[in-house]
């Protein structure tokens, strides 16, 4: 599953930790009631 996320990401040189960090930030924002995008 993680390899698929990496393969489908717009940046082919991205680290998996960066993808996970982005996902955690979005999830945290949703849980805390704040709307966050990948750019935030």
N, C-alpha and C positions, 0 to 999 in steps of 0.2 A: 504494500500500500504506500509506504513512504517513497519508494523508488518511482512509483507512478506519479505521485505528487510532484516530485522533482522533475520528472520527464515532461510533465505538462506545464511546468512553470514557464513564464515568458523569458526568464533569464536562465539559460542552460548551464551557467557556471555557479548558480546559487548553492549555498550549503544547506543541508537539511535542517540544521539548527536555526537558520534564518527563516525558513518556512515555518518551523514550529513556533518560533518567537512571534512571528506575524499572526499565526492562528491563536496563540495564547492572548495576545493583546486584543484581538477582535472579540474573543470569547469573554475576557475579563470586562471589556467595555459593555457588552450585552448583559452580563450578570449584574454589573453595578448600575445598570439602567442608563448608560450613556451610549449614544450611537457613535461608533468608530468605524473608520474605513481603513483599508490597507495602507493608505498614505499617511495616516496619523500615527 
